[in-house]
Amino acid sequence: MQPLDSVDVLLLRHYGEQAPTPPDLEARLRAGVTREAASLESGQRIARLLGEQRLSRRRAAALVALGAAGAGVLSLGLECVQSLLAPHQRELSSYPAYSG
């Protein structure tokens, strides 16, 4: 079992295609699609507004620097995780793969 598995995934894994459908599945799927559509629409609206505005060189440089700093922090975080897992690599690789 994966830590992020939903009830739906667990039912399908256990019962296969004959799994009972959760009662609120359709409502949850509709809500998820609605949220995703709203998020995409919001992103497009922001992109359109930014495209219409003039952007100074200083602001553009600040945005690029902010993006680079975010990527640097992410890279540093990944390196830290890798350094923490490195001593346990042999131990982790000995676990059998899930064949569900």
Helices and strands as residue ranges (DSSP letters): H 7-15, G 16-18, H 25-52, H 57-85, G 86-88, H 89-93
